[in-house]
Amino acid sequence: MHYLGHVGDRKLTHLDPIGRARMVDVTPKEPTFRRAVARGRVHMRPETTDLVARGTVTKGDVLAVARIAAIQAAKKTPDLLPLCHSVTVGAVNVSFDIRDNYIEVEAEVDTVDRTGVEMEALTACSVAALTIYDMCKSADKSMVIADIALWEKTGGRSGPYRRVEAVDGEEPGGDSFGSFPR
């Protein structure tokens, strides 16, 4: 008999046998160190990046507010994503790279827990980008948030992951984030 909890011979992990949403049980797993890194960009006019770099945006220090928003977002991820586990967020590091016509955001989240922090890193990156937009919208409503992606993750059953494909024709770890290992 075919039911919603299966696709072909593959069991769907977040559906019970009658198709209801459920959280995967991670209690039998041992806590291990896990890290995830996400990156994204807020494209804007060069005049807007100049305002951010000079600290002259009328709402205040754009990057300081975006950093705090990202940290809060990482800690609140399970409140936003219904099937995401609560994890002990050990550290959140957020950095920005101001370029001519965009600001690149990097969010790194660490934990020692039973499940990973990919969603926390992606949420932190997304909310930092949204905060940059909010702080700068009076100067530039044409901004575009783009390229939010997981770049690295360590720990867990699936093992390490490092993004290898190019984004927008750039090599991973290229000029945007030269410190990211190739």
Helices and strands as residue ranges (DSSP letters): E 6-7, E 10-11, E 32-43, H 46-54, H 62-80, E 91-98, E 102-113, H 118-136, E 144-154, E 161-162, G 175-177
